[in-house]
Amino acid sequence: MNPLILRMCGQLVLPVALLFSLFLLWRGHNEPGGGFVGGLMAAAGFAIHALPRGRARLLRLLRIPPGSLAAIGLALALLSGLPALLMGQPFLTHQWAVWDSGFVIGTALVFDIGVYLAVLGAVLVFLSHYLDD
């Protein structure tokens, strides 16, 4: 499959989809969104970009095999629960770090990043098996 319109649109859609997916990821633990929806949005951007270009171009663009992305994401999601265990709380109880400036970050973001990568990797594994070389 090599339609010109899809090839040109994919070049424009991918950066916009990635930026929007990161926006969804960042706001996810405070508002609707998060790792799952962000990962799906990123995968949709990669799908539109890769459909007219093929599997080899997708894998070259990613630089990390999609299965490895999914495994890294799963590991991050699981590791985000360890700080709670180390503090004697139930697994996946989110821990928060608050700076004097008011900046707050927690293990919820690490969990969301893990889900984002797991979803992105899983969808791209299926997509890469569908695409031609």
N, C-alpha and C positions, 0 to 999 in steps of 0.2 A: 504494500500500500504506500503510495507516494504522491498524494494530492498536494498541489501547490498551496492552496488556501490553508489546509491543516498544517503544513510545514511552516508557513509564515505566522499563523496564529499561535502555534506552539512556541515559537521563539519569543513571542510577546507575553503569552499567558504564564509561562513557567516562572519568571521572576515575580510577577504579581501574585501568583498562587502561593509561592514560597513566603513572600512577605506577609500575606494575609494569614497563612498557616502559623507563622511565628507570633503574629498578633493574637490569634486564637489561643495558642499555647500559653502565652504570657498572662493573659487575663483569666485563664481557665480556673484557677483555684479561688478566685474572688467573684467571678461572674460566669454566665454560660460560656462554654468553650472548653478548652483543655487539650490534653494530649491526644485523645481519640479523634476528635473532630479536626484538630490541627494536622494530625498525621494523614487523615483522609484527604484533606485539602492539598497537602503537599503531594500525595500520591496522584491525585487528579491532575495536578500541574505536570508532574513527570510523565503521566500517561499521555496527555495531549502532546507533549513535546516528543515522546518516544514513538508513538504510533506510526508516523510517516518515516521515521529514521531507522528503526530496527533495534534488535536486542544488543548488538555490539556497541552501538552508539550510546544506548542507555547505560550499559555497564561501564563504559569509558567515562561518561558524565558523572556517575556516582562515585567512582574510585574505590568504593568499598562494596563487596558483594551484598546484595539485598538480604540474603540469609544471615550474614554477619551483622547487618544493621538490626535485624529483628532480635538476634541473640544479645547484642549489646543493650538494646532497649529493655529486654526482659531482665537482664542482669541489673541494670540501673533501677528498675522498678522494685526488684527484690531487695537490693541494697538500701533503698530509701527507708526500709522498715527497720534496719539494724540499729540506728541510733536510739530508737525507742526501747528496743530490747536491752541495750547497754545501760539505759537509765531506769531499768526495772518497770517499764510500761509495756502494754500490749503491743504486739507487732503492728507496724504501720500507723501507730499513733504519731501524728506529725509533730516535729520539733521545729521551733522557730528561733532564728537569730535576729536580734534587733540592735541596730547601730544607734549611736547617739544622734546621728543626723535624721533618724526616723525611718531609714531604709530597713525593710523587713524582708527576709528570705527564709524559706523553710524547706523541709524535706518533701513537702507537697509538690514543689516545683521539680525536684529530682524525679519524683514518681511520674509526674506529667511528661517530663522529657523522655523517660523510659517508655511510657505508653506511646508517645509520639513516634519514637524510633521503631518500636515493635510493630505498630500499625503500618508505618511507612514501609518497613522492610518486608512485612508479610504481603502487602498488596503488590509491591514491586516484584516479589518472587513469582507470584501468579502471573503478573503482567509479562515478565521476562520469558516465561515459558510459552506465552501466547504469541509473542512477537517473532517475526522472521529475522534472519541475519542478513 
